[in-house]
Amino acid sequence: MDLQDQLKNLFPDHVPEENEAPKAESSKYWLQDTPILCKYEKRKGKPVTLLEGYTGAEADFKKLTRDLKSYLSVGGSYKNDIILIQGDYRDKIMGFLKDNGFSVKRVGG
């Protein structure tokens, strides 16, 4: 039971005003003005998608990498301010990032 449910149980007659309603987060990631670069490379003969140019904190990198990996159901990592996703998923990654408010620039073919 979360806090809102507990408050409703304590004060059943109370009707919250519009400015009292809990506000949803506009974005769960730190957004930046410069676009994230989405590249495709082959490393040791295997395709990988690289995301460069994200300037968030380390916790933001972890969260974004984890969410991308679970969204695509693939492996990946981040190292030296570069997010590496296994496979060629540029279109899906760009769609995911645009849906979450990022500006994305495709690099290469």
N, C-alpha and C positions, 0 to 999 in steps of 0.2 A: 504494500500500500504506500503510495507516494504522498508527499506533503499536501497536494491539492485534495486528494481523497480524504485525508485526515481532517482538513479544514472544513470540508463539506459535511462530515459527520458531526463535527463540533458545532457548526453554525449552519443548520439546514435552511434557515429562512433567508440567509444573506445572498444577495444577487450581486456579483461583481460588476463594477462599472467597466466601461471599455478601456480606460487607461490602467485599470488594475489587472487586466488579463495578462497572463504570461506571454512574453514576446518570444517568437521563434528566432533562432539564430539565422542571420541572413546567409552565412556561409560557414561551413565547419572547417575551412582551411584558410590560411593567411593568403590573401590575394595581393597581387602585385600589378604594377602598371605595364612593365615590359612583358612581351610574350614569351612563353616557354617554347623552346625549339624542340621539335619532334623529329628525330633522325632514324634511319634504318641502316644497319651495318651487318656484316657477317664477321663473326669471330670464331676462329677455328672451324670454319665451314658451317656454322649454325647461325640462323638469323636472330638478331636482337634489335629491340627498339630502345633508343636512348632519349631521355628527356633532359635537356640542359637549360640552364638559365633561371631555375627556380631559386629564389633567394630567401626562403623561409628558414626558420630555426631547425635544429636537428629533430626535434619532436614533430615538426610539421612534415619533414621529409619522411620520417617513419610512418606517420599516419597516412600520407598520400600514397606512399609505396604499398603499404598494407592494403589500402582500399582498392588500388589499381589491381594488385595481384588477386585479391578475392573477387573483384568484378570480372576479371578475365579468366580466372581459374588457371593461372600459370605461375611459374616461378619468377623470381627477380630479386634485385637488391638495390641498394644505393651506396655510393662510395664517392668521395671527393665532389660533392654537390652535383652528381649525375645519377639519375634514376635509370636502372637497366631492367628491362622487361624481356623475358625470353620469348622469342617469336616475333613475327611481323604483324603487329596489331595497331599500326598507326591510325587507321580510320576510327577504330573503336576507342582508342585512347583519346584522340582529339575530340570525339563526341562526348566522352565522359568528362573531360576537362572543361569543355564549353558549357556543359550542363551545370557544372559547379562554379561557373563565373570566371574562369581563366581565359586569357587570350592566348591562342596557340598559333604557332607558325610552323608549317611543314617545310623541312629542309631535304633537298634531294628529290629524286624522281617521283 
